Amino acid sequence: MQTVSDIKQIAVCGAGTMGAGIALVAASAGFPTLLFDVKAEAVDAGINMIRKNLEKAVEKGKMNPEDKDAALRRLTPCHNITDCKADVIIEAIVEKIPVKVGLFRELALHNSPKTIFATNTSSLSVSAIAAEIPHPERVAGMHFFNPAHLMALVEVISGEQTSTTVTQLLYDLVKHMGKTPVHVKDAPGFIVNRVARHYYLEAMEIASSGVADIAAIDRLLEAAGFRMGPFALMDLIGNDVNYAVTRSLYEAFQEAPRFRPGAMQAALVEKGDLGRKTGQGFYKY
């Protein structure tokens, strides 16, 4: 049975905010880490984001400079998929099953049949993704939360065909990374996104009805103990990503009214006002 000590290299596919955050966590935990994206400039931006976050950790006294330098040395940029080889590959790309399947099928051509494929999907069916991949028993979910280098929780999701040894290895890997893992069976939205969906949807309903404005809702919920208000959090996650998760849950639950996507967010996505990454969302940045 494989153990964490058998993992000699990790690859993260997708060099956006989430992928860069996961790569930072892996490299900081001592693993040689590839950061892959088809666009070389995206990889460069991801590495730069990691460097800035590590420097910030040093400034705050949460990491010493030697550990920062060691983590950066463990990072290798990669934009050729034939070079993307590892013991564990974590994808953090667009929330569309055909795109995730296409990536994993291509990676399967260049990796060992024992390479573990972990999807960072926040709501899509792990079982549906695994069903299209050679050796589906090695496919599981490994759902980090944004920002991945700061948020402790990671959902480790078992698909219908996922081997128990694979999910246990990923569970142990998450603990080794200093995070808090929780075992979850494959289901729409898993635990957090299913429960948290109404944090966003009800907030938008309140704002749309004129009961309170966006800033007031955020301030009140932060005062009640939430680290971020729903609108600030949607802007951080990305309104396109958050909206896609809501749509997938809405469809998975046969368009149950309680999961109906918010019109406010739909309008922002249509305009391209996606939040922090575009400079405009519910707030201007």
TORKOL-4160 file (C-alpha; in steps of 0.2 Angstrom, whole numbers, padded with zeros to 4 digits, m for minus):
285
<pt num="1" X="0000" Y="0000" Z="0000"/>
<pt num="2" X="0007" Y="0017" Z="m0005"/>
<pt num="3" X="0010" Y="0030" Z="0009"/>
<pt num="4" X="0014" Y="0048" Z="0008"/>
<pt num="5" X="0033" Y="0045" Z="0008"/>
<pt num="6" X="0030" Y="0036" Z="m0009"/>
<pt num="7" X="0025" Y="0052" Z="m0017"/>
<pt num="8" X="0040" Y="0059" Z="m0025"/>
<pt num="9" X="0032" Y="0073" Z="m0036"/>
<pt num="10" X="0016" Y="0082" Z="m0037"/>
<pt num="11" X="0009" Y="0091" Z="m0052"/>
<pt num="12" X="m0005" Y="0104" Z="m0051"/>
<pt num="13" X="m0014" Y="0108" Z="m0068"/>
<pt num="14" X="m0021" Y="0126" Z="m0069"/>
<pt num="15" X="m0010" Y="0141" Z="m0064"/>
<pt num="16" X="m0024" Y="0152" Z="m0059"/>
<pt num="17" X="m0028" Y="0158" Z="m0041"/>
<pt num="18" X="m0033" Y="0141" Z="m0035"/>
<pt num="19" X="m0020" Y="0131" Z="m0044"/>
<pt num="20" X="m0006" Y="0142" Z="m0038"/>
<pt num="21" X="m0012" Y="0141" Z="m0021"/>
<pt num="22" X="m0012" Y="0122" Z="m0021"/>
<pt num="23" X="0005" Y="0122" Z="m0029"/>
<pt num="24" X="0011" Y="0133" Z="m0015"/>
<pt num="25" X="0004" Y="0121" Z="m0002"/>
<pt num="26" X="0012" Y="0106" Z="m0010"/>
<pt num="27" X="0029" Y="0114" Z="m0012"/>
<pt num="28" X="0029" Y="0121" Z="0006"/>
<pt num="29" X="0025" Y="0104" Z="0012"/>
<pt num="30" X="0041" Y="0097" Z="0005"/>
<pt num="31" X="0036" Y="0090" Z="m0012"/>
<pt num="32" X="0044" Y="0094" Z="m0029"/>
<pt num="33" X="0029" Y="0102" Z="m0038"/>
<pt num="34" X="0026" Y="0105" Z="m0056"/>
<pt num="35" X="0014" Y="0120" Z="m0060"/>
<pt num="36" X="0006" Y="0116" Z="m0077"/>
<pt num="37" X="m0004" Y="0127" Z="m0089"/>
<pt num="38" X="m0005" Y="0127" Z="m0108"/>
<pt num="39" X="m0001" Y="0145" Z="m0108"/>
<pt num="40" X="0017" Y="0149" Z="m0102"/>
<pt num="41" X="0012" Y="0167" Z="m0097"/>
<pt num="42" X="m0001" Y="0159" Z="m0085"/>
<pt num="43" X="0012" Y="0148" Z="m0077"/>
<pt num="44" X="0024" Y="0163" Z="m0075"/>
<pt num="45" X="0010" Y="0173" Z="m0067"/>
<pt num="46" X="0006" Y="0158" Z="m0055"/>
<pt num="47" X="0024" Y="0157" Z="m0050"/>
<pt num="48" X="0024" Y="0175" Z="m0047"/>
<pt num="49" X="0008" Y="0174" Z="m0036"/>
<pt num="50" X="0016" Y="0160" Z="m0026"/>
<pt num="51" X="0032" Y="0171" Z="m0023"/>
<pt num="52" X="0022" Y="0186" Z="m0017"/>
<pt num="53" X="0011" Y="0175" Z="m0005"/>
<pt num="54" X="0027" Y="0167" Z="0002"/>
<pt num="55" X="0035" Y="0184" Z="0004"/>
<pt num="56" X="0019" Y="0190" Z="0013"/>
<pt num="57" X="0020" Y="0175" Z="0025"/>
<pt num="58" X="0038" Y="0179" Z="0029"/>
<pt num="59" X="0033" Y="0197" Z="0032"/>
<pt num="60" X="0020" Y="0191" Z="0044"/>
<pt num="61" X="0032" Y="0180" Z="0054"/>
<pt num="62" X="0023" Y="0164" Z="0048"/>
<pt num="63" X="0037" Y="0157" Z="0038"/>
<pt num="64" X="0056" Y="0160" Z="0039"/>
<pt num="65" X="0066" Y="0166" Z="0023"/>
<pt num="66" X="0075" Y="0149" Z="0022"/>
<pt num="67" X="0058" Y="0139" Z="0021"/>
<pt num="68" X="0052" Y="0152" Z="0008"/>
<pt num="69" X="0067" Y="0149" Z="m0003"/>
<pt num="70" X="0066" Y="0130" Z="m0001"/>
<pt num="71" X="0048" Y="0130" Z="m0007"/>
<pt num="72" X="0052" Y="0141" Z="m0022"/>
<pt num="73" X="0066" Y="0129" Z="m0027"/>
<pt num="74" X="0054" Y="0114" Z="m0026"/>
<pt num="75" X="0043" Y="0123" Z="m0039"/>
<pt num="76" X="0045" Y="0119" Z="m0058"/>
<pt num="77" X="0035" Y="0128" Z="m0071"/>
<pt num="78" X="0028" Y="0117" Z="m0085"/>
<pt num="79" X="0018" Y="0121" Z="m0101"/>
<pt num="80" X="0021" Y="0105" Z="m0111"/>
<pt num="81" X="0008" Y="0092" Z="m0106"/>
<pt num="82" X="0020" Y="0078" Z="m0111"/>
<pt num="83" X="0032" Y="0084" Z="m0097"/>
<pt num="84" X="0018" Y="0084" Z="m0084"/>
<pt num="85" X="0022" Y="0068" Z="m0075"/>
<pt num="86" X="0020" Y="0065" Z="m0056"/>
<pt num="87" X="0014" Y="0053" Z="m0043"/>
<pt num="88" X="m0001" Y="0064" Z="m0039"/>
<pt num="89" X="m0009" Y="0076" Z="m0051"/>
<pt num="90" X="m0022" Y="0088" Z="m0045"/>
<pt num="91" X="m0032" Y="0098" Z="m0058"/>
<pt num="92" X="m0039" Y="0115" Z="m0054"/>
<pt num="93" X="m0046" Y="0120" Z="m0071"/>
<pt num="94" X="m0063" Y="0126" Z="m0078"/>
<pt num="95" X="m0078" Y="0118" Z="m0070"/>
<pt num="96" X="m0083" Y="0108" Z="m0085"/>
<pt num="97" X="m0083" Y="0089" Z="m0085"/>
<pt num="98" X="m0078" Y="0087" Z="m0104"/>
<pt num="99" X="m0063" Y="0098" Z="m0101"/>
<pt num="100" X="m0057" Y="0089" Z="m0085"/>
<pt num="101" X="m0060" Y="0072" Z="m0093"/>
<pt num="102" X="m0050" Y="0078" Z="m0109"/>
<pt num="103" X="m0035" Y="0084" Z="m0098"/>
<pt num="104" X="m0035" Y="0068" Z="m0087"/>
<pt num="105" X="m0036" Y="0057" Z="m0103"/>
<pt num="106" X="m0021" Y="0066" Z="m0111"/>
<pt num="107" X="m0011" Y="0065" Z="m0095"/>
<pt num="108" X="m0015" Y="0046" Z="m0094"/>
<pt num="109" X="m0005" Y="0044" Z="m0110"/>
<pt num="110" X="0011" Y="0051" Z="m0102"/>
<pt num="111" X="0009" Y="0044" Z="m0084"/>
<pt num="112" X="0010" Y="0028" Z="m0075"/>
<pt num="113" X="m0007" Y="0019" Z="m0073"/>
<pt num="114" X="m0004" Y="0021" Z="m0054"/>
<pt num="115" X="m0003" Y="0040" Z="m0055"/>
<pt num="116" X="m0017" Y="0047" Z="m0045"/>
<pt num="117" X="m0028" Y="0059" Z="m0053"/>
<pt num="118" X="m0037" Y="0071" Z="m0041"/>
<pt num="119" X="m0050" Y="0084" Z="m0046"/>
<pt num="120" X="m0052" Y="0100" Z="m0037"/>
<pt num="121" X="m0070" Y="0102" Z="m0043"/>
<pt num="122" X="m0081" Y="0110" Z="m0030"/>
<pt num="123" X="m0098" Y="0103" Z="m0036"/>
<pt num="124" X="m0096" Y="0091" Z="m0051"/>
<pt num="125" X="m0098" Y="0072" Z="m0050"/>
<pt num="126" X="m0081" Y="0064" Z="m0047"/>
<pt num="127" X="m0089" Y="0048" Z="m0053"/>
<pt num="128" X="m0094" Y="0055" Z="m0069"/>
<pt num="129" X="m0076" Y="0061" Z="m0072"/>
<pt num="130" X="m0068" Y="0045" Z="m0067"/>
<pt num="131" X="m0080" Y="0035" Z="m0078"/>
<pt num="132" X="m0071" Y="0042" Z="m0093"/>
<pt num="133" X="m0053" Y="0039" Z="m0087"/>
<pt num="134" X="m0042" Y="0024" Z="m0089"/>
<pt num="135" X="m0041" Y="0015" Z="m0072"/>
<pt num="136" X="m0055" Y="0025" Z="m0064"/>
<pt num="137" X="m0051" Y="0018" Z="m0047"/>
<pt num="138" X="m0036" Y="0030" Z="m0046"/>
<pt num="139" X="m0048" Y="0046" Z="m0048"/>
<pt num="140" X="m0054" Y="0055" Z="m0033"/>
<pt num="141" X="m0059" Y="0072" Z="m0028"/>
<pt num="142" X="m0047" Y="0084" Z="m0018"/>
<pt num="143" X="m0057" Y="0100" Z="m0015"/>
<pt num="144" X="m0047" Y="0114" Z="m0008"/>
<pt num="145" X="m0055" Y="0131" Z="m0003"/>
<pt num="146" X="m0050" Y="0148" Z="m0009"/>
<pt num="147" X="m0037" Y="0154" Z="m0005"/>
<pt num="148" X="m0030" Y="0137" Z="m0004"/>
<pt num="149" X="m0014" Y="0142" Z="0005"/>
<pt num="150" X="m0024" Y="0149" Z="0020"/>
<pt num="151" X="m0040" Y="0139" Z="0021"/>
<pt num="152" X="m0038" Y="0123" Z="0031"/>
<pt num="153" X="m0052" Y="0112" Z="0025"/>
<pt num="154" X="m0050" Y="0100" Z="0011"/>
<pt num="155" X="m0064" Y="0088" Z="0005"/>
<pt num="156" X="m0057" Y="0071" Z="0000"/>
<pt num="157" X="m0071" Y="0064" Z="m0011"/>
<pt num="158" X="m0073" Y="0046" Z="m0016"/>
<pt num="159" X="m0082" Y="0042" Z="m0032"/>
<pt num="160" X="m0091" Y="0026" Z="m0036"/>
<pt num="161" X="m0076" Y="0017" Z="m0042"/>
<pt num="162" X="m0062" Y="0026" Z="m0032"/>
<pt num="163" X="m0051" Y="0014" Z="m0022"/>
<pt num="164" X="m0051" Y="0016" Z="m0004"/>
<pt num="165" X="m0032" Y="0015" Z="m0004"/>
<pt num="166" X="m0032" Y="0031" Z="m0015"/>
<pt num="167" X="m0044" Y="0041" Z="m0004"/>
<pt num="168" X="m0034" Y="0036" Z="0011"/>
<pt num="169" X="m0018" Y="0041" Z="0003"/>
<pt num="170" X="m0025" Y="0058" Z="m0002"/>
<pt num="171" X="m0032" Y="0060" Z="0016"/>
<pt num="172" X="m0015" Y="0057" Z="0023"/>
<pt num="173" X="m0007" Y="0068" Z="0010"/>
<pt num="174" X="m0019" Y="0083" Z="0015"/>
<pt num="175" X="m0014" Y="0080" Z="0034"/>
<pt num="176" X="0005" Y="0080" Z="0029"/>
<pt num="177" X="0002" Y="0097" Z="0020"/>
<pt num="178" X="m0005" Y="0104" Z="0037"/>
<pt num="179" X="m0023" Y="0105" Z="0031"/>
<pt num="180" X="m0039" Y="0097" Z="0039"/>
<pt num="181" X="m0045" Y="0083" Z="0028"/>
<pt num="182" X="m0063" Y="0076" Z="0028"/>
<pt num="183" X="m0069" Y="0060" Z="0019"/>
<pt num="184" X="m0084" Y="0064" Z="0008"/>
<pt num="185" X="m0095" Y="0053" Z="m0003"/>
<pt num="186" X="m0098" Y="0059" Z="m0021"/>
<pt num="187" X="m0114" Y="0070" Z="m0021"/>
<pt num="188" X="m0119" Y="0087" Z="m0028"/>
<pt num="189" X="m0109" Y="0101" Z="m0020"/>
<pt num="190" X="m0102" Y="0088" Z="m0007"/>
<pt num="191" X="m0104" Y="0096" Z="0010"/>
<pt num="192" X="m0098" Y="0114" Z="0010"/>
<pt num="193" X="m0104" Y="0120" Z="m0006"/>
<pt num="194" X="m0121" Y="0112" Z="m0004"/>
<pt num="195" X="m0123" Y="0120" Z="0013"/>
<pt num="196" X="m0115" Y="0137" Z="0009"/>
<pt num="197" X="m0125" Y="0139" Z="m0007"/>
<pt num="198" X="m0138" Y="0148" Z="0002"/>
<pt num="199" X="m0126" Y="0160" Z="0011"/>
<pt num="200" X="m0124" Y="0167" Z="m0007"/>
<pt num="201" X="m0142" Y="0165" Z="m0014"/>
<pt num="202" X="m0151" Y="0172" Z="0001"/>
<pt num="203" X="m0139" Y="0187" Z="0002"/>
<pt num="204" X="m0143" Y="0191" Z="m0016"/>
<pt num="205" X="m0161" Y="0189" Z="m0013"/>
<pt num="206" X="m0161" Y="0201" Z="0002"/>
<pt num="207" X="m0151" Y="0214" Z="m0008"/>
<pt num="208" X="m0163" Y="0212" Z="m0023"/>
<pt num="209" X="m0178" Y="0214" Z="m0013"/>
<pt num="210" X="m0171" Y="0231" Z="m0006"/>
<pt num="211" X="m0171" Y="0225" Z="0013"/>
<pt num="212" X="m0152" Y="0230" Z="0014"/>
<pt num="213" X="m0138" Y="0235" Z="0002"/>
<pt num="214" X="m0123" Y="0224" Z="m0002"/>
<pt num="215" X="m0111" Y="0232" Z="0009"/>
<pt num="216" X="m0123" Y="0232" Z="0024"/>
<pt num="217" X="m0126" Y="0213" Z="0022"/>
<pt num="218" X="m0107" Y="0210" Z="0021"/>
<pt num="219" X="m0104" Y="0220" Z="0037"/>
<pt num="220" X="m0117" Y="0212" Z="0047"/>
<pt num="221" X="m0112" Y="0194" Z="0042"/>
<pt num="222" X="m0094" Y="0198" Z="0046"/>
<pt num="223" X="m0099" Y="0206" Z="0063"/>
<pt num="224" X="m0109" Y="0189" Z="0066"/>
<pt num="225" X="m0093" Y="0180" Z="0065"/>
<pt num="226" X="m0091" Y="0175" Z="0046"/>
<pt num="227" X="m0073" Y="0179" Z="0040"/>
<pt num="228" X="m0080" Y="0187" Z="0024"/>
<pt num="229" X="m0097" Y="0193" Z="0019"/>
<pt num="230" X="m0106" Y="0184" Z="0004"/>
<pt num="231" X="m0103" Y="0197" Z="m0009"/>
<pt num="232" X="m0085" Y="0200" Z="m0005"/>
<pt num="233" X="m0082" Y="0181" Z="m0005"/>
<pt num="234" X="m0091" Y="0179" Z="m0022"/>
<pt num="235" X="m0079" Y="0192" Z="m0029"/>
<pt num="236" X="m0064" Y="0183" Z="m0021"/>
<pt num="237" X="m0069" Y="0166" Z="m0028"/>
<pt num="238" X="m0074" Y="0174" Z="m0045"/>
<pt num="239" X="m0092" Y="0177" Z="m0050"/>
<pt num="240" X="m0090" Y="0165" Z="m0065"/>
<pt num="241" X="m0084" Y="0151" Z="m0054"/>
<pt num="242" X="m0097" Y="0154" Z="m0040"/>
<pt num="243" X="m0111" Y="0155" Z="m0053"/>
<pt num="244" X="m0106" Y="0139" Z="m0062"/>
<pt num="245" X="m0106" Y="0130" Z="m0045"/>
<pt num="246" X="m0124" Y="0136" Z="m0042"/>
<pt num="247" X="m0129" Y="0131" Z="m0059"/>
<pt num="248" X="m0122" Y="0113" Z="m0057"/>
<pt num="249" X="m0131" Y="0111" Z="m0041"/>
<pt num="250" X="m0147" Y="0118" Z="m0048"/>
<pt num="251" X="m0146" Y="0105" Z="m0062"/>
<pt num="252" X="m0141" Y="0091" Z="m0051"/>
<pt num="253" X="m0156" Y="0094" Z="m0040"/>
<pt num="254" X="m0168" Y="0094" Z="m0054"/>
<pt num="255" X="m0170" Y="0114" Z="m0054"/>
<pt num="256" X="m0176" Y="0114" Z="m0036"/>
<pt num="257" X="m0181" Y="0132" Z="m0032"/>
<pt num="258" X="m0169" Y="0133" Z="m0017"/>
<pt num="259" X="m0154" Y="0132" Z="m0029"/>
<pt num="260" X="m0160" Y="0144" Z="m0042"/>
<pt num="261" X="m0145" Y="0155" Z="m0048"/>
<pt num="262" X="m0146" Y="0173" Z="m0043"/>
<pt num="263" X="m0151" Y="0185" Z="m0056"/>
<pt num="264" X="m0139" Y="0198" Z="m0049"/>
<pt num="265" X="m0124" Y="0187" Z="m0051"/>
<pt num="266" X="m0129" Y="0181" Z="m0068"/>
<pt num="267" X="m0130" Y="0199" Z="m0074"/>
<pt num="268" X="m0112" Y="0202" Z="m0068"/>
<pt num="269" X="m0105" Y="0186" Z="m0076"/>
<pt num="270" X="m0114" Y="0192" Z="m0093"/>
<pt num="271" X="m0105" Y="0209" Z="m0091"/>
<pt num="272" X="m0088" Y="0201" Z="m0087"/>
<pt num="273" X="m0088" Y="0208" Z="m0070"/>
<pt num="274" X="m0080" Y="0193" Z="m0061"/>
<pt num="275" X="m0074" Y="0201" Z="m0045"/>
<pt num="276" X="m0056" Y="0204" Z="m0040"/>
<pt num="277" X="m0048" Y="0196" Z="m0055"/>
<pt num="278" X="m0056" Y="0208" Z="m0067"/>
<pt num="279" X="m0056" Y="0223" Z="m0055"/>
<pt num="280" X="m0075" Y="0224" Z="m0054"/>
<pt num="281" X="m0089" Y="0213" Z="m0047"/>
<pt num="282" X="m0101" Y="0217" Z="m0033"/>
<pt num="283" X="m0087" Y="0229" Z="m0028"/>
<pt num="284" X="m0074" Y="0239" Z="m0038"/>
<pt num="285" X="m0056" Y="0235" Z="m0034"/>
